[in-house]
């Protein structure tokens, strides 16, 4: 792939994050930007895996789940647009994270509305978690910020918390964002999200819309190529025609 792809790969969650900008929380209860740069949906992915169901034997504290950035993404991605009603610039800085096995687990997006002292940290969380207790998140060993679930989709649930600059600054300087939840057995699970590169992306310029559009086309072409290759392999292995792979999700 070209340097465009490597600079900031499209994220599977970015389109969803934009599409629920109104419904997901009162802090951003406004019309989405009129024509924000629209990231491409990533590869058609299976539903996000459930959080670990059991705590390791002999472990008194929470179950720790170390995550890593989605391999196709070289860094955090900052996207900006204008709210046509409030006439304010809205930016979000986002990234997807996966397990050691490469399975999608969660995604993070930090929303910044021009002139608003409050920011929103929004998560796309995996399934099979208790919704009532909500979430707590903190940079490194900082004081946790509570968050609530807003809405669920087949591939995960959105949760968010409202913060001020002190939390954002801690995230910029921190190494790990610890996101604590409760699984279906009411046991605490803490996802450890690497923060490397967050501060640079958050304070830096947004991605150029033309670059993002080109990147989206490249991702769609790659997805189609991978689907064709998978279909051909299945035909070879089965000795017959395999069902056509599903088309990529439509643009938001």
Protein Blocks (a to p, Z undefined) as FASTA:
>chain_A
ZZklmmopcdfklmmmmmmmmmnomklgccddfbacdddddddddddddddfbdcehiab
dcdddddddfklmbdcddddddfklopacdddddddddfkopafbdcdddddehiabdcd
dddddehiafklopaddehjbccdddddfbdcfkbccddddddfklmmmmmmmmbdcddd
ddfkopacdddddfehklmmmmmccddfklmmmmmmmmmmmmmmmmmmmmmmmmmmnopa
cdddddddddZZ
